[in-house]
Amino acid sequence: MPGWSLEYSIDVDKENSVIYAKIHGRWTAKTAESYHEDFRREMEPLLGQPWARIVDLTNWKTSRDEVTEVIGRHMAWCRMNDISLSIYVINNTSTFRQLNEMFVKGGVKNIAHTFRTYPEAEKFLKENWIDKRKKKN
């Protein structure tokens, strides 16, 4: 199974240039670093072109501050590697606060969008990424 661990899963839709990730549990810095390395490896087919991602954080727990630093660097790496749209599904106010800190550290506030439900996030992805890409082609 590509990009899978007990703490996360990563799937790549090459046709639509979208990465789907699910995050689980309370992370340590080591978990966040492993996620970043697995993420980089899985998304390699999309390097050199604009891409989007949708991240399901509904089962993620607030983590140590060190995780904010690591994921902030991960988000900055994504920005330097052509991410155009970053969508998050999150329904917990304490994790939402930490996610916003990550947005600031990663410099992605202008491309990051949050939703409380997965259907809302998927609709936004379809309307603002997938459908627009299909019209261009």
Salt bridges, closest charged atoms under 4 A:
GLU37 OE2 - ARG40 NH1 3.95
ASP38 OD1 - ARG41 NH2 2.13
GLU69 OE2 - LYS105 NZ 2.99
GLU101 OE2 - ARG97 NH1 2.31
GLU127 OE2 - LYS123 NZ 3.28
ASP131 OD1 - LYS126 NZ 3.03
